[in-house]
Amino acid sequence: MKNWPLWEVFIRSKNGLEHRHCGSLHAADANMALENARDVYTRRMEGVSIWVVESKHVVASNPENSGELFEPAKDKVYRHPTFYDLPDEIKHM
Amino acid sequence: MSQKEINLLEDFEQKIKDDVKIEPKNWMPEKYRKTHIRQISQHAHSEIVGMLPEGNWVSRAPTLRRKVALLAKVQDEAGHGLYLYSAAETLGITRDELFEQLHSGKAKYSSIFNYPTVTWADIGAIGWLVDGAAIINQVMLTNTSYGPYARAMVRICKEESFHQRQGYEIMMTLCNGTEEQKEMAQDALNRWWWPSMMMFGPTDAESTHTAQSMEWKLKRKTNDELRQMFVDQTKPQADLIGLTIPDKDLKWNEERGKHDFGEIDWEEFWQVVKGHGPCNKERIAARVKAYDEGKWVRDAAMAYAEKQAQKEAATQPISKTA
């Protein structure tokens, strides 16, 4: 018999906050994944909402390509507010 | 080693040096992967097998308050086992392989669970001493170098502190009770003290994995350092409720600012590790029985899921993309 597939679990800890990845679990289908996520990851009121996604549907970037993916942002300091000179008189901008 | 591999290894070692966590898709030496699978799965198995000695008392807890606490603790341990199995799976081993290793005896779990729980006080002693020792080890591991393991540990540590407190409260209540109840608490301490001391593993001089584990920042403290912390932490707790730790050599060493303590019976330790403890066979047999008897449920759930998916596919409107 086939094994239960792996699911990734995302929990919203309270309204106003995003769902965050908190772990994974095995379940036969989406409903069971939700039920198991409730038992495994919210035993102490850690959440008000749960998302489950079958792990095979997650597409991840390859760490080997981290250089070309993320390094170009490094030399664009002009995207940060501290790049710009202001007169001392202006305290907040 | 090719130039590419040398670069990868240097990059890995730099990450370890800079305390940058290693994540599942990052390159890692094969030995790092294997060691982590071994350690994380051993830890997961310990949580799962650890439910058995305590489960023995769920139906016999003396009050409803004790019963709900014990049930919650056992349920936490199931959860902790699941977090840890998931962490191990990120290293490329399947849940089935992990179970197979546990059931065949190829994988180890903490030897402490091969001792029997013969009285209610044993539930107190386990929470106080066994969970107390486990927390010392686990707090250290929240800082371990492998990301998924460290994250699982943070979650586990948050949940574990109630385990130790409920155990100590049981001991305290017994100590404030009748003479017989106090004796029962002392008897449990006498039986669980040395096995708890053994939980930290062989001495640094004898430990085959410590040096490598420290280098990889898998462990941040040695077995002996952790054991010392456990003794220093537990002795005043025992004094406070009028119990005596069964070690005639246990005394405060002014010069070291720590307690000295007696020699552990390593012969007993290795006997239990090798499978000759009081309950090794019973524990694995109970685990295998539960797994085998649950097979039809797992299969039925999968068959149901597949059938539902087929039904859904059949009733799906075709015109959607048209």
Chai-1 contact restraints between the chains, C-beta under 6 A:
chainA,res_idxA,chainB,res_idxB,connection_type,confidence,min_distance_angstrom,max_distance_angstrom,comment,restraint_id
A,M1,B,D299,contact,1.0,0.0,6.0,A-B,restraint_1
A,K2,B,M302,contact,1.0,0.0,6.0,A-B,restraint_2
A,N3,B,D96,contact,1.0,0.0,6.0,A-B,restraint_3
A,G23,B,S86,contact,1.0,0.0,6.0,A-B,restraint_4
A,S24,B,S86,contact,1.0,0.0,6.0,A-B,restraint_5
A,A28,B,A301,contact,1.0,0.0,6.0,A-B,restraint_6
A,A28,B,M302,contact,1.0,0.0,6.0,A-B,restraint_7
A,A28,B,A305,contact,1.0,0.0,6.0,A-B,restraint_8
A,D29,B,A305,contact,1.0,0.0,6.0,A-B,restraint_9
A,V40,B,G79,contact,1.0,0.0,6.0,A-B,restraint_10
A,V40,B,L82,contact,1.0,0.0,6.0,A-B,restraint_11
A,P63,B,K25,contact,1.0,0.0,6.0,A-B,restraint_12
A,P63,B,N26,contact,1.0,0.0,6.0,A-B,restraint_13
